[in-house]
């Protein structure tokens, strides 16, 4: 069994959201957050018990950790250099450790961090290894993230799905740029879309997205493409999704408008609140923002193509 590298980043708990956002730029999969700030409340919400392991109770509540897992053929030195540079630029105090771990350890241990969750009014997202859930009248989206980012638990994904639920119409076509695990495109199919295309530059993400489409019985209507969307994707769509980081949204938005029908809706998420105004100003060169949501430090925008290009 080959040994992976674990990058363990320690930060002040108050900085964990910004720290994890930056970490996702380094590697969009193989990452989890260790934060015990609200331990008792989270355990009560999920398990409805007040018995918590003594070792957990003894954890330092002022510190939180980002764990990143790198494959054997990926050099950790560049990742560490990038992280340190970005954290210093953001004024985030941090320390970084490099640890060896077996891939099997990562694949098994991370699953305990994900639980079935309700999203919006119509969806329940269920990790494929969890059978203890009650969907009620909700559509069940079965997700196996593997090593691809996207389980539905993060505010960025949830905000995007809630916005989809509002603007998606039966029979729509959907393009998901930076699809990760495929969760957004698959969700739109469960909500009534006719077809969805997910595109990502990461081969692992594309493979995982195709597998998740199969798990959910929508593989015949979901297409997973590896590469740059401007080179690989054809046609125009009713809904375009981009749940990626702020810099990528600003960089890609000019090209995205060419893949939208005249009345299409462009939904952007993954934007940390400190950069929301910057992103809004950038995309407003090509789009009219029609709605925005803020939640727990994250922003999500819905937009339509500008009727007349702004100067």
Protein Blocks (a to p, Z undefined) as FASTA:
>chain_A
ZZdddddddddfklmmmmmmmmmmmpgghiacddfklmmmmmmmmnopabdcfklmmpcf
kbccddddddfklcfklmmmmmmmmmmmnopacddddddddfklmmmmmmmmpccddehj
lbccddfkbcbdcekjaccddddekjagcehlamklmmmmmmmmmmpcghiacddehkln
ommmmmmmmnopabdcdddfbfklmmmmmmmmmmnopmmmcccdedjfklmpgcjdfbdc
ddddfklmmmmmmmmmmmccfkbccddehiafklmmmmmmmmmmmbccfbdcdeehiacd
dddddfbacZZ
